[in-house]
Amino acid sequence: MSEPTAPAPSALTELPLFPLGTVLFPGALLPLQIFELRYLQMVGECERQGTGFGVVTLTQGREVHRPGQADEAFEAIGTRVQIERIERPQAGLVLVWCRGVDQFQIHSTQQRPDGLWRGKVQAWPAQAAVPVPDHLQYLAQQIQSALLTLSAQDNSVALWTQPWALDNCAWVANRWCELLPLPLAMKYRLFSLNQPLMRLELVGDMVEMAPPAQSGGTGAQNPGTNS
C-alpha cells in the first residue's frame, strides 16, 4: 500500500475493509450486490452493531477472490461508509446502499480466516468548506448541468449526489472526479489530495483538456460496484 501524507492525527479505530476496483469519494452513494460469504457476514455484523465499513481501492487482485489468483492488495487511504439500506431478495444475495462519509488512513491490517480484511485506521479531519472561486464557477455550473441530465435519465443519481453543494470546492471536485473517465490511479491521486481548492484546479485542467463529449459529463456512470 502507498503511504500518502495524512493530516493531523486522531485516535485509531478498527474497521472491516471492502477492497473494490473503484475510488469512493465522500458524499457518493455506492450500491453493492453482495454474495461472497465474507462480505455477507460483514454486512450482518455491521447491521447488528449499527456500524459501517471501509471501502479501499484495489491495487492487486480482484473484487471476487478465486483460488489461485493473486492476493489482494489495496491503497492506504479509504472511505468510511454508512449503510443506508439493505435488501435481501434471495438467499445468498444482499443488496446494500452505502454512503461515503469520511476518509481514513490505514495503519495496519489483518485478514480473518474467512478472508475478510480488518484495519486499524485513523480518520482524516473533515475538509474545510472552501467556496468555489469565481474563475472556477464554470465547473460548478457544468457539473450541475451534467447531474441534472443524469438525474433525468436515472432517478438514483439524484439520491446518489444529494444534497448538492455547488459552492463547495471539495464537493464539486469529488463529483467531477467520479464522472470524468480518468484512470483509476489518477482518481486515487486526486482522492488522496487533502486540498480541495487544488483538487478542483487540477480537475479544471483535465476538463479543459478533455474532448467536449467527456467534459460535458456524457457517458458518465454511477460508481456502483458489484461483488
C-alpha positions as CSV (number, residue, x, y, z in Angstrom):
1,M,0.0,0.0,0.0
2,S,1.2,3.5,-0.7
3,E,1.7,5.9,2.2
4,P,0.4,9.4,1.4
5,T,0.9,12.2,3.9
6,A,-2.0,12.3,6.3
7,P,-3.5,15.3,8.1
8,A,-3.4,15.9,11.9
9,P,-3.6,12.6,13.8
10,S,-6.7,11.2,15.5
11,A,-7.5,8.1,17.5
12,L,-7.1,4.7,15.8
13,T,-10.3,2.7,15.3
14,E,-10.8,-0.7,13.7
15,L,-12.9,-1.2,10.6
16,P,-13.8,-4.1,8.3
17,L,-12.4,-3.3,4.8
18,F,-14.0,-3.9,1.4
19,P,-11.4,-3.7,-1.4
20,L,-13.0,-2.6,-4.7
21,G,-11.8,-1.7,-8.1
22,T,-13.1,1.9,-7.7
23,V,-12.4,5.1,-5.7
24,L,-15.2,6.1,-3.5
25,F,-15.4,9.8,-2.7
26,P,-17.1,11.2,0.4
27,G,-20.7,12.0,-0.3
28,A,-21.2,9.4,-3.0
29,L,-23.8,6.6,-2.8
30,L,-22.4,3.2,-3.5
31,P,-24.9,0.4,-4.4
32,L,-23.5,-3.1,-3.9
33,Q,-24.6,-6.6,-4.8
34,I,-23.0,-8.9,-2.2
35,F,-22.8,-12.7,-2.5
36,E,-19.3,-13.6,-1.1
37,L,-19.6,-15.2,2.3
38,R,-17.1,-12.9,4.0
39,Y,-19.0,-9.8,2.9
40,L,-22.4,-11.3,3.7
41,Q,-21.1,-11.9,7.2
42,M,-19.6,-8.4,7.3
43,V,-22.9,-6.8,6.4
44,G,-24.7,-8.8,9.0
45,E,-22.2,-7.7,11.7
46,C,-22.5,-4.1,10.6
47,E,-26.3,-4.3,10.7
48,R,-26.4,-5.8,14.2
49,Q,-23.8,-3.4,15.6
50,G,-25.1,-0.3,13.8
51,T,-21.7,0.4,12.3
52,G,-20.2,0.9,8.8
53,F,-17.2,-0.4,7.0
54,G,-14.3,1.0,4.9
55,V,-14.0,0.9,1.1
56,V,-10.5,0.8,-0.2
57,T,-9.1,0.8,-3.8
58,L,-7.6,-2.5,-5.1
59,T,-4.1,-2.3,-6.5
60,Q,-3.7,-6.1,-6.9
61,G,-6.2,-9.0,-7.1
62,R,-9.9,-9.0,-8.0
63,E,-13.0,-8.0,-6.2
64,V,-14.3,-11.6,-6.1
65,H,-11.3,-13.7,-5.0
66,R,-10.8,-17.1,-6.7
67,P,-8.4,-19.8,-5.7
68,G,-5.0,-19.4,-7.4
69,Q,-5.5,-15.7,-8.0
70,A,-3.0,-13.1,-6.7
71,D,-3.5,-12.0,-3.1
72,E,-5.5,-8.7,-2.6
73,A,-3.5,-5.5,-2.1
74,F,-5.1,-2.1,-1.7
75,E,-4.3,1.6,-1.2
76,A,-3.6,3.1,2.2
77,I,-6.4,5.8,2.1
78,G,-10.0,4.7,2.0
79,T,-13.5,6.0,2.7
80,R,-15.7,5.0,5.7
81,V,-19.3,4.3,4.6
82,Q,-22.6,4.1,6.5
83,I,-25.2,1.7,5.3
84,E,-28.4,3.4,4.3
85,R,-30.5,0.5,3.0
86,I,-30.3,-3.3,2.9
87,E,-32.5,-5.7,0.9
88,R,-32.3,-9.5,0.7
89,P,-34.1,-10.5,-2.5
90,Q,-33.0,-14.2,-2.2
91,A,-30.8,-16.5,-0.1
92,G,-27.1,-15.7,-0.5
93,L,-27.7,-12.3,-2.1
94,V,-27.8,-8.9,-0.3
95,L,-28.3,-5.5,-1.9
96,V,-26.7,-2.7,0.1
97,W,-26.7,1.0,-0.5
98,C,-23.8,2.8,1.3
99,R,-23.0,6.5,1.6
100,G,-19.4,7.6,1.7
101,V,-18.8,9.6,4.9
102,D,-15.2,10.5,5.5
103,Q,-11.7,9.4,4.6
104,F,-9.2,7.4,6.7
105,Q,-5.6,6.2,6.5
106,I,-4.8,2.6,7.3
107,H,-2.0,1.9,9.8
108,S,-2.2,-1.9,9.9
109,T,-4.3,-4.7,8.5
110,Q,-5.1,-8.3,9.3
111,Q,-7.1,-10.9,7.4
112,R,-9.6,-13.1,9.1
113,P,-9.8,-16.9,8.3
114,D,-12.9,-16.2,6.3
115,G,-11.0,-13.8,4.1
116,L,-12.4,-10.5,5.5
117,W,-9.8,-7.8,5.9
118,R,-9.8,-5.6,9.0
119,G,-7.7,-2.5,9.5
120,K,-6.7,-0.2,12.3
121,V,-7.4,3.2,10.7
122,Q,-7.1,6.9,11.5
123,A,-9.8,9.2,10.4
124,W,-8.9,12.3,8.4
125,P,-10.4,15.6,9.7
126,A,-13.3,16.8,7.6
127,Q,-12.1,19.0,4.7
128,A,-12.8,22.7,5.1
129,A,-15.8,24.1,3.1
130,V,-13.8,26.2,0.7
131,P,-16.0,28.3,-1.6
132,V,-15.6,27.9,-5.3
133,P,-13.7,30.9,-6.6
134,D,-15.0,33.0,-9.5
135,H,-12.6,31.6,-12.1
136,L,-13.8,28.0,-11.3
137,Q,-17.5,28.8,-11.2
138,Y,-17.9,27.2,-14.7
139,L,-17.0,23.9,-13.2
140,A,-19.9,24.1,-10.7
141,Q,-22.3,25.2,-13.4
142,Q,-21.2,22.3,-15.7
143,I,-21.4,19.7,-13.0
144,Q,-24.9,20.9,-12.1
145,S,-25.9,20.6,-15.8
146,A,-24.4,17.1,-16.0
147,L,-26.1,15.9,-12.8
148,L,-29.4,17.3,-13.9
149,T,-29.1,15.4,-17.2
150,L,-28.1,12.2,-15.4
151,S,-30.9,12.6,-12.9
152,A,-33.5,12.9,-15.7
153,Q,-32.1,9.6,-17.1
154,D,-31.8,7.8,-13.8
155,N,-33.6,8.8,-10.6
156,S,-31.0,7.1,-8.4
157,V,-28.4,9.7,-9.4
158,A,-30.4,12.4,-7.5
159,L,-30.2,10.2,-4.4
160,W,-26.5,9.4,-5.1
161,T,-25.4,13.0,-5.1
162,Q,-27.8,14.8,-2.7
163,P,-27.6,17.2,-1.0
164,W,-25.8,19.3,-3.7
165,A,-23.1,21.7,-2.5
166,L,-22.3,23.7,-5.7
167,D,-20.3,26.3,-3.8
168,N,-18.0,23.8,-2.0
169,C,-14.7,23.1,-3.8
170,A,-14.4,19.6,-2.3
171,W,-18.0,18.6,-3.3
172,V,-17.7,19.9,-6.8
173,A,-14.3,18.3,-7.3
174,N,-15.5,15.0,-5.9
175,R,-18.4,14.8,-8.3
176,W,-16.2,15.7,-11.3
177,C,-13.7,13.0,-10.3
178,E,-16.5,10.5,-10.2
179,L,-17.8,11.4,-13.6
180,L,-14.7,12.0,-15.6
181,P,-13.3,9.0,-17.4
182,L,-10.0,9.1,-15.6
183,P,-7.6,6.2,-15.0
184,L,-8.1,4.6,-11.5
185,A,-4.6,5.7,-10.4
186,M,-5.3,9.3,-11.3
187,K,-8.7,9.2,-9.4
188,Y,-6.9,7.9,-6.4
189,R,-4.2,10.6,-6.6
190,L,-7.0,13.3,-6.6
191,F,-8.9,11.5,-3.8
192,S,-5.8,11.4,-1.6
193,L,-5.1,15.1,-2.1
194,N,-6.3,16.8,1.0
195,Q,-6.5,20.3,-0.5
196,P,-10.0,20.9,-2.0
197,L,-9.1,24.0,-4.0
198,M,-6.0,22.4,-5.5
199,R,-8.0,19.4,-6.4
200,L,-10.6,21.5,-8.2
201,E,-7.9,23.4,-10.0
202,L,-6.5,20.1,-11.3
203,V,-10.0,19.0,-12.3
204,G,-10.3,22.2,-14.2
205,D,-7.1,21.5,-16.1
206,M,-8.4,18.0,-17.0
207,V,-11.8,19.3,-18.1
208,E,-10.2,21.8,-20.4
209,M,-8.0,19.0,-22.0
210,A,-10.9,16.5,-22.3
211,P,-12.9,16.2,-25.6
212,P,-16.3,18.0,-25.4
213,A,-18.3,14.8,-25.1
214,Q,-16.3,13.8,-22.0
215,S,-16.1,17.2,-20.3
216,G,-19.8,17.6,-20.6
217,G,-20.4,14.6,-18.5
218,T,-22.0,12.3,-21.2
219,G,-21.3,8.7,-20.8
220,A,-20.7,9.1,-17.0
221,Q,-21.8,6.3,-14.8
222,N,-22.9,5.9,-11.2
223,P,-19.8,4.5,-9.5
224,G,-21.7,1.5,-8.0
225,T,-19.7,-1.8,-8.0
226,N,-20.7,-5.4,-7.6
227,S,-19.0,-8.0,-5.5
